[in-house]
Amino acid sequence: MFSYCADPETLNGLAWLSCYLTTGKHMAFYVSFGTVLLLLAITAPVALAFGFGGAIAARSRILPLRWFGRGYIAIVRGVPDIAFFLFFVIALDQGFEWLRHQLKCPDWEDPIRQGNDFVVCTAAKLPLGNAPQWVHETYGFSLAVLTFAIVFGAFAANVLFGAMRAVPRAQLETAEAYGMSPRQTFWRILVPQMWVYALPGLSNLWMVLIKATPLLFLLGVEDIVFWARELGGAKTPRFTDYPHGDWRMWYFLVLLIFYLAFTRVSELVLDRIMARLTRGQATLGGTQGAAP
């Protein structure tokens, strides 16, 4: 912070604004944009891995595995996202603590479920009560990432399952005629060709994932929505050195611009990826030329 910011009451105009925008809370607000980008960078590949596994399970010849894959897709797609987001965070947290409780406190005699309370031994708590603050924040963020991955993995599984079925059967039969095993046919023919059919659906899913990041606020993570509400609300001199009225509109306008810019950049990148994947392939729109 600038040295002249030590006495905010003497400031006015741009000097006041520059000091206001460089407070500790505003620095946390700026860092929270990185939190959103980090969530997307981690969640996207993890959700895609969940989706790929779910799609493979859904088309498996093993009946229980096929039921599991299709059940995973149907259940997650059929329940409102927010219900799963709120459920998984609690369920995963208690599940991890229960496993640690069984390992670390085998002599515990009291019931874990005590009315509405979930009680485990101190050593099983996640994170431990004496853990530093960054550990608590990292743990909460990790639960959020896992929750996002499970939910959006089901949607990705449905997209990939449809893409696998869209690959022309003649391609697979040709591979079999050349003596390829089912495993070779899957990895060398089906998987490489399915992406051109999957990308439109995955592109839409990526956009939905971007728009879902404000749900971090509901999961207890201090994201950009949390700080926009915190900083934009009316402040009085009793609680801050920089009193102001209700400025939430301006903070949420910043979020609007951020999301619009980010989705536009995503569209450009996805268009280039699509052009790359369809280069030299015959599609409904005709044979594609070289990627630009």
Sine and cosine of phi, psi and omega as CSV:
sin_phi,cos_phi,sin_psi,cos_psi,sin_omega,cos_omega
0.00,0.00,0.54,-0.84,-0.01,-1.00
-0.91,0.41,0.49,-0.87,-0.05,-1.00
-0.90,0.43,-0.56,0.83,-0.03,-1.00
-0.97,0.26,-0.03,1.00,0.02,-1.00
-0.99,0.14,-0.04,1.00,-0.04,-1.00
-0.89,0.46,-0.46,0.89,-0.01,-1.00
-0.80,-0.60,0.99,0.14,-0.07,-1.00
-0.86,0.51,-0.43,0.90,-0.07,-1.00
-0.92,0.38,-0.34,0.94,-0.01,-1.00
-1.00,-0.02,-0.04,1.00,-0.08,-1.00
-1.00,-0.07,0.36,-0.93,0.13,-0.99
-0.40,-0.91,0.29,-0.96,0.07,-1.00
0.89,0.45,-0.69,-0.73,-0.06,-1.00
-0.91,0.42,-0.54,0.84,0.02,-1.00
-0.89,0.45,-0.69,0.72,0.03,-1.00
-0.89,0.46,-0.70,0.71,-0.04,-1.00
-0.91,0.41,-0.64,0.77,0.00,-1.00
-0.91,0.41,-0.61,0.79,0.05,-1.00
-0.94,0.33,-0.64,0.77,-0.01,-1.00
-0.89,0.46,-0.66,0.75,-0.06,-1.00
-0.98,0.18,-0.03,1.00,0.02,-1.00
-0.88,-0.48,0.35,0.94,0.08,-1.00
-0.95,0.30,0.21,-0.98,-0.01,-1.00
-0.86,0.50,-0.63,0.77,0.00,-1.00
-0.92,0.39,-0.59,0.81,0.04,-1.00
-0.93,0.36,-0.57,0.83,0.07,-1.00
-0.89,0.45,-0.63,0.77,0.07,-1.00
-0.91,0.42,-0.58,0.82,0.06,-1.00
-0.89,0.46,-0.70,0.71,0.01,-1.00
-0.91,0.41,-0.64,0.77,0.02,-1.00
-0.91,0.42,-0.52,0.85,-0.04,-1.00
-0.90,0.43,-0.40,0.92,0.11,-0.99
-0.90,0.44,-0.62,0.78,0.08,-1.00
-0.91,0.41,-0.54,0.84,0.05,-1.00
-0.88,0.47,-0.67,0.74,0.02,-1.00
-0.90,0.43,-0.71,0.70,0.00,-1.00
-0.90,0.43,-0.61,0.79,0.04,-1.00
-0.91,0.42,-0.65,0.76,0.06,-1.00
-0.85,0.53,-0.73,0.69,-0.01,-1.00
-0.91,0.42,-0.66,0.76,-0.04,-1.00
-0.90,0.43,-0.55,0.83,0.00,-1.00
-1.00,0.05,-0.69,0.73,-0.12,-0.99
-0.93,0.38,-0.65,0.76,-0.08,-1.00
-0.84,0.55,-0.81,0.58,0.01,-1.00
-0.92,0.39,-0.57,0.82,0.01,-1.00
-0.92,0.39,-0.69,0.73,0.05,-1.00
-0.90,0.44,-0.61,0.80,0.04,-1.00
-0.91,0.42,-0.62,0.79,0.05,-1.00
-0.91,0.41,-0.68,0.73,0.07,-1.00
-0.87,0.49,-0.68,0.73,-0.01,-1.00
-0.91,0.42,-0.65,0.76,0.01,-1.00
-0.90,0.44,-0.68,0.73,0.05,-1.00
-0.90,0.44,-0.65,0.76,0.02,-1.00
-0.91,0.41,-0.61,0.79,0.02,-1.00
-0.92,0.39,-0.66,0.75,0.04,-1.00
-0.89,0.46,-0.68,0.73,0.01,-1.00
-0.90,0.44,-0.64,0.77,-0.05,-1.00
-0.91,0.41,-0.44,0.90,0.01,-1.00
-0.96,-0.27,0.22,0.97,-0.02,-1.00
-0.94,0.35,0.48,-0.88,0.08,-1.00
-0.99,0.14,-0.20,0.98,0.03,-1.00
-1.00,0.09,0.89,-0.45,-0.17,-0.99
-0.85,0.53,-0.77,0.64,0.00,-1.00
-0.87,0.50,-0.62,0.79,0.02,-1.00
-0.92,0.38,-0.63,0.78,0.03,-1.00
-0.91,0.40,-0.65,0.76,0.06,-1.00
-0.88,0.47,-0.67,0.74,0.00,-1.00
-0.88,0.47,-0.73,0.68,-0.02,-1.00
-0.89,0.46,-0.73,0.69,-0.03,-1.00
-0.96,0.29,-0.53,0.85,0.07,-1.00
-0.92,0.40,-0.65,0.76,0.04,-1.00
-0.86,0.50,-0.71,0.70,0.01,-1.00
-0.91,0.42,-0.73,0.68,-0.09,-1.00
-0.92,0.38,-0.68,0.74,-0.08,-1.00
-0.93,0.37,-0.75,0.67,-0.05,-1.00
-0.92,0.40,-0.63,0.78,0.00,-1.00
-0.95,0.32,-0.38,0.92,-0.08,-1.00
-1.00,-0.05,-0.09,1.00,-0.03,-1.00
-0.91,-0.42,0.65,-0.76,0.02,-1.00
-0.80,0.60,0.67,-0.75,-0.06,-1.00
-0.82,0.57,-0.68,0.73,-0.09,-1.00
-0.89,0.45,-0.53,0.85,0.04,-1.00
-0.91,0.43,-0.67,0.74,0.03,-1.00
-0.93,0.36,-0.63,0.77,0.00,-1.00
-0.87,0.49,-0.70,0.72,0.00,-1.00
-0.96,0.28,-0.54,0.84,-0.01,-1.00
-0.95,0.31,-0.75,0.66,-0.12,-0.99
-0.90,0.43,-0.61,0.79,-0.02,-1.00
-0.88,0.48,-0.69,0.72,0.02,-1.00
-0.94,0.33,-0.72,0.70,-0.07,-1.00
-0.91,0.42,-0.69,0.72,0.00,-1.00
-0.91,0.41,-0.68,0.73,0.00,-1.00
-0.87,0.49,-0.75,0.66,-0.01,-1.00
-0.94,0.35,-0.56,0.83,0.04,-1.00
-0.90,0.44,-0.71,0.70,0.02,-1.00
-0.90,0.44,-0.67,0.75,0.00,-1.00
-0.93,0.38,-0.59,0.81,0.03,-1.00
-0.90,0.44,-0.68,0.73,0.02,-1.00
-0.89,0.45,-0.69,0.72,0.03,-1.00
-0.90,0.43,-0.59,0.81,0.01,-1.00
-0.90,0.44,-0.66,0.75,0.00,-1.00
-0.91,0.42,-0.54,0.84,-0.04,-1.00
-0.99,0.10,-0.65,0.76,-0.14,-0.99
-1.00,-0.05,-0.39,0.92,-0.07,-1.00
-0.74,-0.67,0.88,0.47,-0.05,-1.00
-0.92,0.39,-0.34,0.94,-0.03,-1.00
-1.00,-0.03,0.09,1.00,-0.01,-1.00
-0.91,0.42,0.78,-0.63,-0.07,-1.00
-0.96,-0.27,-0.42,0.91,-0.02,-1.00
-0.95,0.30,0.51,-0.86,0.05,-1.00
-0.92,0.40,0.58,-0.82,0.04,-1.00
-0.96,0.29,-0.64,0.77,0.06,-1.00
-1.00,0.02,0.93,-0.38,0.02,-1.00
-0.84,-0.54,1.00,0.03,-0.10,-1.00
0.93,0.37,-0.84,-0.54,0.03,-1.00
-1.00,0.00,-0.04,1.00,-0.07,-1.00
-1.00,-0.10,0.58,-0.82,0.09,-1.00
-0.94,-0.34,0.95,-0.30,-0.16,-0.99
-0.89,-0.46,0.87,-0.49,0.11,-0.99
-0.84,-0.54,0.22,-0.98,0.00,-1.00
-0.92,0.40,0.35,-0.93,-0.08,-1.00
-0.86,0.51,-0.62,0.79,-0.05,-1.00
-0.93,0.37,-0.32,0.95,-0.04,-1.00
-1.00,-0.05,-0.12,0.99,-0.03,-1.00
-0.89,0.46,0.60,-0.80,0.06,-1.00
-0.80,-0.60,0.86,-0.51,-0.27,0.96
-0.96,0.26,0.10,-1.00,-0.01,-1.00
-0.90,0.43,0.46,-0.89,-0.06,-1.00
-0.89,0.46,-0.49,0.87,-0.01,-1.00
-1.00,-0.08,0.19,0.98,0.01,-1.00
-0.95,0.30,0.53,-0.85,0.03,-1.00
-0.90,0.43,0.28,-0.96,-0.09,-1.00
-0.87,0.49,-0.60,0.80,-0.05,-1.00
-0.91,0.41,-0.47,0.88,0.05,-1.00
-0.93,0.38,-0.69,0.72,0.04,-1.00
-0.87,0.49,-0.69,0.73,-0.01,-1.00
-0.92,0.39,-0.65,0.76,0.02,-1.00
-0.91,0.41,-0.65,0.76,0.02,-1.00
-0.89,0.45,-0.72,0.70,0.03,-1.00
-0.89,0.46,-0.64,0.77,0.03,-1.00
-0.91,0.40,-0.63,0.78,0.00,-1.00
-0.90,0.43,-0.65,0.76,0.07,-1.00
-0.88,0.47,-0.63,0.78,0.02,-1.00
-0.90,0.43,-0.69,0.73,0.02,-1.00
-0.88,0.48,-0.72,0.69,-0.01,-1.00
-0.89,0.45,-0.63,0.77,0.03,-1.00
-0.90,0.43,-0.74,0.68,0.05,-1.00
-0.85,0.53,-0.68,0.73,-0.06,-1.00
-0.91,0.42,-0.66,0.75,0.00,-1.00
-0.91,0.43,-0.72,0.69,-0.05,-1.00
-0.92,0.38,-0.79,0.61,-0.05,-1.00
-0.97,0.24,-0.33,0.94,0.11,-0.99
-0.89,0.45,-0.56,0.83,0.02,-1.00
-0.91,0.40,-0.66,0.75,0.04,-1.00
-0.92,0.40,-0.64,0.77,0.05,-1.00
-0.90,0.43,-0.60,0.80,0.02,-1.00
-0.88,0.47,-0.65,0.76,0.01,-1.00
-0.91,0.41,-0.64,0.77,0.03,-1.00
-0.91,0.42,-0.73,0.69,-0.04,-1.00
-0.93,0.36,-0.58,0.81,0.04,-1.00
-0.88,0.47,-0.70,0.72,0.05,-1.00
-0.92,0.40,-0.60,0.80,0.01,-1.00
-0.91,0.41,-0.62,0.79,0.03,-1.00
-0.90,0.44,-0.60,0.80,0.01,-1.00
-0.97,0.25,-0.33,0.95,-0.02,-1.00
-0.99,0.15,-0.31,0.95,0.03,-1.00
-0.90,0.44,0.79,-0.61,-0.06,-1.00
-0.81,0.58,0.73,-0.68,-0.01,-1.00
-0.87,0.49,-0.49,0.87,-0.01,-1.00
-0.88,0.48,-0.55,0.83,0.03,-1.00
-0.89,0.46,-0.68,0.73,-0.01,-1.00
-0.94,0.35,-0.64,0.77,0.02,-1.00
-0.91,0.42,-0.59,0.81,0.05,-1.00
-0.90,0.44,-0.67,0.74,0.04,-1.00
-0.88,0.47,-0.66,0.75,0.03,-1.00
-0.91,0.42,-0.59,0.80,0.01,-1.00
-0.91,0.41,-0.49,0.87,0.04,-1.00
-0.99,0.14,0.05,1.00,0.08,-1.00
1.00,-0.03,0.22,0.98,0.04,-1.00
-0.95,0.30,0.59,-0.81,0.08,-1.00
-0.97,0.25,0.28,-0.96,0.06,-1.00
-0.82,0.57,-0.61,0.79,0.00,-1.00
-0.92,0.40,-0.69,0.72,0.02,-1.00
-0.91,0.42,-0.66,0.75,0.03,-1.00
-0.87,0.49,-0.65,0.76,-0.02,-1.00
-0.91,0.43,-0.78,0.63,-0.13,-0.99
-0.99,0.15,-0.49,0.87,-0.07,-1.00
-0.99,-0.10,-0.41,0.91,-0.06,-1.00
-0.91,-0.42,-0.83,0.55,-0.11,-0.99
-0.92,0.39,-0.79,0.61,-0.08,-1.00
-0.89,0.46,-0.74,0.68,0.00,-1.00
-0.88,0.47,-0.55,0.84,-0.08,-1.00
-1.00,0.06,-0.30,0.95,-0.08,-1.00
-0.96,0.27,-0.38,0.93,-0.14,-0.99
-0.90,0.43,-0.55,0.84,0.00,-1.00
-0.91,0.41,-0.48,0.88,0.05,-1.00
-1.00,0.10,-0.46,0.89,-0.07,-1.00
-0.99,0.10,-0.47,0.89,-0.16,-0.99
-0.87,0.50,-0.67,0.75,0.04,-1.00
-0.84,0.54,-0.70,0.71,0.02,-1.00
-0.92,0.38,-0.65,0.76,0.02,-1.00
-0.92,0.38,-0.54,0.84,0.06,-1.00
-0.89,0.46,-0.71,0.70,0.05,-1.00
-0.89,0.46,-0.63,0.78,0.00,-1.00
-0.91,0.42,-0.60,0.80,0.05,-1.00
-0.89,0.46,-0.66,0.75,0.03,-1.00
-0.90,0.43,-0.65,0.76,0.03,-1.00
-0.91,0.41,-0.62,0.78,0.04,-1.00
-0.89,0.46,-0.65,0.76,0.05,-1.00
-0.87,0.50,-0.72,0.70,-0.04,-1.00
-0.94,0.34,-0.33,0.95,-0.02,-1.00
-1.00,0.07,-0.17,0.99,-0.05,-1.00
-0.87,0.50,-0.48,0.88,0.09,-1.00
-0.87,0.50,-0.25,0.97,0.06,-1.00
-0.92,0.39,-0.25,0.97,0.11,-0.99
-0.82,0.57,-0.57,0.82,0.00,-1.00
-0.86,0.51,-0.63,0.77,0.01,-1.00
-0.96,0.28,-0.36,0.93,-0.03,-1.00
-1.00,-0.02,0.12,0.99,0.06,-1.00
1.00,0.04,0.12,0.99,0.02,-1.00
-1.00,-0.03,0.72,-0.69,-0.02,-1.00
-0.98,0.19,1.00,0.09,-0.05,-1.00
-0.99,-0.16,-0.20,-0.98,-0.08,-1.00
-0.91,0.41,-0.53,0.85,0.03,-1.00
-0.94,0.35,-0.66,0.75,0.04,-1.00
-0.85,0.53,-0.75,0.67,-0.07,-1.00
-0.96,0.29,-0.52,0.86,0.06,-1.00
-0.90,0.44,-0.65,0.76,0.05,-1.00
-0.93,0.36,-0.66,0.75,-0.04,-1.00
-0.92,0.39,-0.73,0.69,-0.07,-1.00
-0.99,0.16,-0.51,0.86,-0.08,-1.00
-0.99,0.17,-0.38,0.92,-0.01,-1.00
-0.90,0.44,0.42,-0.91,-0.02,-1.00
-0.87,0.49,0.68,-0.73,-0.02,-1.00
-0.81,-0.58,0.65,-0.76,0.02,-1.00
-0.95,-0.31,0.34,-0.94,-0.01,-1.00
-0.85,0.52,-0.34,0.94,-0.02,-1.00
-0.93,0.37,-0.47,0.88,-0.11,-0.99
-0.92,-0.38,-0.14,0.99,-0.04,-1.00
-0.44,-0.90,0.41,-0.91,0.10,-1.00
-0.98,0.18,-0.17,0.99,-0.05,-1.00
-0.81,-0.59,0.95,0.31,-0.01,-1.00
-0.92,0.40,0.56,-0.83,0.04,-1.00
-0.33,-0.95,0.19,-0.98,0.02,-1.00
-0.99,0.15,-0.31,-0.95,-0.01,-1.00
-0.97,0.23,0.97,-0.24,-0.02,-1.00
-0.96,-0.30,0.31,0.95,-0.06,-1.00
-0.86,0.51,-0.56,0.83,0.00,-1.00
-0.84,0.54,-0.66,0.75,-0.06,-1.00
-0.95,0.30,-0.61,0.79,0.03,-1.00
-0.93,0.37,-0.67,0.74,0.02,-1.00
-0.95,0.30,-0.40,0.92,0.14,-0.99
-0.91,0.42,-0.62,0.79,0.08,-1.00
-0.88,0.48,-0.68,0.73,0.03,-1.00
-0.90,0.44,-0.63,0.78,0.03,-1.00
-0.86,0.51,-0.74,0.67,0.00,-1.00
-0.89,0.45,-0.66,0.76,0.01,-1.00
-0.87,0.49,-0.75,0.66,-0.05,-1.00
-0.93,0.36,-0.63,0.78,0.04,-1.00
-0.90,0.44,-0.68,0.74,0.02,-1.00
-0.91,0.41,-0.66,0.75,-0.03,-1.00
-0.92,0.39,-0.66,0.75,0.02,-1.00
-0.93,0.38,-0.56,0.83,0.03,-1.00
-0.91,0.40,-0.69,0.72,0.06,-1.00
-0.88,0.47,-0.64,0.77,0.03,-1.00
-0.88,0.47,-0.66,0.75,0.02,-1.00
-0.87,0.49,-0.69,0.72,0.00,-1.00
-0.90,0.44,-0.68,0.73,0.00,-1.00
-0.91,0.42,-0.69,0.72,-0.02,-1.00
-0.91,0.41,-0.58,0.82,0.05,-1.00
-0.89,0.45,-0.64,0.76,0.02,-1.00
-0.93,0.37,-0.62,0.78,0.04,-1.00
-0.90,0.43,-0.67,0.75,0.01,-1.00
-0.89,0.45,-0.67,0.74,0.03,-1.00
-0.89,0.46,-0.60,0.80,0.01,-1.00
-0.92,0.38,-0.69,0.73,-0.05,-1.00
-0.94,0.35,-0.55,0.83,-0.07,-1.00
-1.00,-0.04,0.08,1.00,-0.01,-1.00
-0.89,0.46,0.86,-0.51,0.04,-1.00
0.98,0.18,0.08,1.00,-0.01,-1.00
-0.97,-0.24,0.58,-0.82,0.08,-1.00
-0.99,0.11,0.83,-0.56,0.04,-1.00
-0.81,-0.59,-0.03,-1.00,0.01,-1.00
-0.88,0.47,-0.42,0.91,-0.02,-1.00
-1.00,0.02,0.05,1.00,-0.04,-1.00
0.95,-0.30,0.09,-1.00,0.01,-1.00
-0.94,0.34,0.77,-0.64,-0.03,-1.00
-0.99,0.11,0.58,-0.82,0.06,-1.00
-1.00,0.02,-0.28,-0.96,-0.01,-1.00
-0.94,0.33,0.52,-0.86,0.04,-1.00
-0.92,0.39,0.58,-0.82,-0.01,-1.00
-0.93,0.37,0.00,0.00,0.00,0.00
